[in-house]
Amino acid sequence: MPPAGLTLLHTSPVHVPVFDALRDERHPGAVLRHLVVPRLLDLAREAGPGAVAAQMREVLEGVRGSVLVTCSTVGAVAESLAPRLGVPVLRVDRPMAADAVRRGPRIVVLAALASTVGPTEELLAEEAGGRAVSVRSEVVDGAWERFEAGDGRGYLEVVARAADAVEGADVIVLAQASMAGAARLVRTGLPVLSSPAPGLAAALLGGRMG
């Protein structure tokens, strides 16, 4: 029987080459299996993240090995299904959130979708534990429209400009995994955190990091 490897659940196919490239660069030999299910994000945006639980369980039923969910909007729902699925489930942005709260109490979240703001703020509060943090969130104007139009470069550039405009923060969090490339374009001196690299590393270790 082949090794179970790590199953990655995506809501967009654009994530597949990103995580394959990270695997090749940092985790050669790791076995990744990709599931791409765009309807989960569509449903979450229409009816709220909780509405995807049944469909997500159906998608992940029978998965062997650990699961990494790369969509921040539905990540919390996925983690809640772990006991029923009987496998470890990690949302990709959890290690990033743990890193963010360690860097300082003033956190700015940049999101491309409004549906991601609530889940990301809840995750940061969870990772902060008893520490006091101040979280300010901004949905980057025009970002998602560029993403949906296939303008990847324009998408990252508008996110980077939003990051460069941030003031009065200790750290900037890029809420969506698809925003990761913007971190290479920013000019700000603030730390700009993205989720794919730490999320993949933590999942391959078999649990949460931080």
C-alpha positions in Angstrom: 0.0 0.0 0.0 1.4 3.4 -0.9 2.2 5.9 1.9 -0.8 8.0 3.0 1.1 11.3 2.8 -0.6 14.6 3.5 -3.9 15.5 1.9 -4.4 19.2 1.1 -7.9 20.5 0.7 -8.1 23.6 -1.4 -11.0 25.7 -2.6 -9.0 27.0 -5.6 -6.7 25.2 -8.0 -4.2 28.0 -7.8 -2.9 26.6 -4.5 -1.7 23.3 -6.0 1.5 24.6 -7.7 2.2 26.8 -4.7 2.3 23.9 -2.2 4.0 21.6 -4.7 6.8 24.2 -5.1 7.1 24.5 -1.3 7.4 20.7 -1.0 10.1 20.6 -3.7 12.1 23.4 -2.1 11.8 22.6 1.6 10.4 19.1 2.0 11.7 17.0 -0.9 10.2 13.5 -0.9 7.1 14.5 1.0 3.9 12.9 -0.5 1.1 15.5 -1.2 -2.4 14.6 -2.3 -4.5 17.6 -3.5 -8.3 17.8 -3.3 -9.8 20.9 -5.0 -13.4 21.7 -4.1 -14.4 25.3 -5.0 -18.0 24.8 -4.0 -17.0 24.8 -0.3 -15.9 28.4 -0.4 -19.0 29.4 -2.5 -21.3 27.9 0.1 -19.4 29.4 3.0 -19.7 32.9 1.4 -23.4 32.4 0.8 -24.5 30.7 4.0 -21.6 31.1 6.5 -18.7 28.7 7.2 -20.8 26.4 9.4 -22.9 25.5 6.4 -20.0 23.5 4.8 -19.6 21.0 7.5 -21.6 18.2 5.9 -20.1 18.6 2.5 -16.6 18.8 3.9 -17.1 15.7 5.9 -18.2 13.9 2.8 -15.2 15.1 0.8 -12.7 14.1 3.5 -14.4 10.8 4.5 -12.0 7.9 4.2 -8.9 10.1 3.9 -5.7 8.4 5.2 -3.1 10.4 7.0 -3.1 14.1 8.0 -5.2 16.8 6.3 -4.1 20.5 5.7 -7.0 22.8 4.8 -5.7 25.8 2.8 -8.9 27.9 2.9 -9.0 30.3 5.8 -12.7 30.8 5.6 -13.5 27.1 6.3 -10.5 26.1 8.3 -12.1 26.1 11.7 -14.9 23.9 10.4 -12.4 21.4 9.1 -10.5 21.2 12.3 -13.7 20.6 14.2 -14.3 17.5 12.1 -11.1 15.8 13.0 -12.5 13.6 15.8 -15.2 12.2 13.4 -12.7 11.7 10.6 -10.2 10.1 12.9 -7.2 11.9 11.3 -5.3 15.0 12.3 -6.7 18.2 10.6 -4.8 21.5 10.5 -5.9 24.8 9.1 -3.1 26.3 7.1 -3.2 29.7 8.9 -2.9 28.4 12.5 0.9 28.4 12.7 1.0 31.8 11.1 -1.5 33.1 13.8 0.6 31.6 16.6 3.6 33.5 15.2 1.7 36.7 14.8 0.6 36.9 18.5 4.2 36.3 19.6 5.4 39.3 17.6 3.3 41.9 19.4 -0.2 42.9 20.5 -1.0 45.1 17.5 -2.0 42.9 14.6 -3.4 44.1 11.3 -5.2 41.5 9.2 -5.4 42.0 5.4 -8.0 39.8 3.7 -9.2 39.5 0.1 -12.6 38.2 1.2 -14.9 39.5 3.9 -15.9 35.9 4.8 -12.3 35.3 6.0 -12.2 38.2 8.5 -14.3 36.6 11.3 -12.5 33.2 11.2 -9.1 34.8 11.2 -9.9 37.1 14.1 -11.3 34.2 16.1 -8.1 32.2 15.4 -5.8 35.0 16.5 -7.8 35.4 19.7 -7.6 31.6 20.3 -3.8 31.6 19.7 -3.4 34.6 22.0 -4.9 32.7 24.9 -4.7 35.1 27.9 -2.5 37.6 26.1 -4.2 41.0 25.2 -4.1 41.6 21.5 -5.6 44.3 19.3 -6.6 43.1 15.9 -7.6 45.5 13.0 -8.9 43.9 9.8 -9.1 45.3 6.3 -10.7 43.8 3.2 -8.3 44.9 0.5 -10.4 46.8 -2.1 -10.3 45.2 -5.5 -8.2 42.3 -4.5 -10.7 39.5 -4.9 -11.9 40.8 -8.2 -8.4 40.6 -9.6 -8.0 37.1 -8.2 -11.2 35.9 -9.8 -10.2 37.5 -13.1 -7.0 35.5 -13.1 -4.8 38.6 -12.7 -2.4 37.1 -10.2 0.2 39.8 -10.4 -2.4 42.5 -10.0 -3.9 40.7 -7.1 -0.5 40.5 -5.3 0.4 44.1 -6.1 -2.8 45.5 -4.6 -2.3 43.5 -1.5 1.3 44.6 -1.2 0.2 48.3 -1.5 -2.3 47.8 1.3 0.4 46.3 3.5 2.7 49.2 2.7 0.0 51.6 3.9 -0.3 50.0 7.3 0.7 52.1 10.3 0.6 51.5 14.1 1.1 47.8 14.0 3.6 45.2 15.2 2.8 42.6 12.5 0.7 42.2 9.3 -1.1 39.0 8.7 -2.1 38.0 5.1 -5.4 36.1 5.8 -5.6 34.1 2.5 -2.9 31.6 1.4 -3.2 33.0 -2.1 -1.8 36.3 -0.8 1.6 34.8 0.1 3.4 36.2 -2.9 2.6 39.8 -1.8 5.1 39.4 1.0 7.9 39.5 -1.6 6.6 42.8 -3.0 6.1 44.9 0.1 8.4 47.7 1.1 7.2 48.1 4.7 9.6 47.4 7.5 6.9 45.6 9.4 6.8 41.8 9.5 4.4 40.4 6.9 3.3 36.9 7.6 1.7 34.4 5.1 0.4 30.9 5.8 1.6 28.4 3.2 5.1 27.7 4.3 4.6 27.4 8.1 1.3 25.6 7.5 2.8 23.0 5.3 5.8 22.5 7.6 3.5 22.0 10.6 1.2 19.6 8.8 4.1 17.5 7.7 5.2 17.3 11.3 1.8 15.9 12.1 0.4 18.7 14.2 0.2 22.3 15.1 3.3 24.5 15.3 3.6 27.2 17.9 
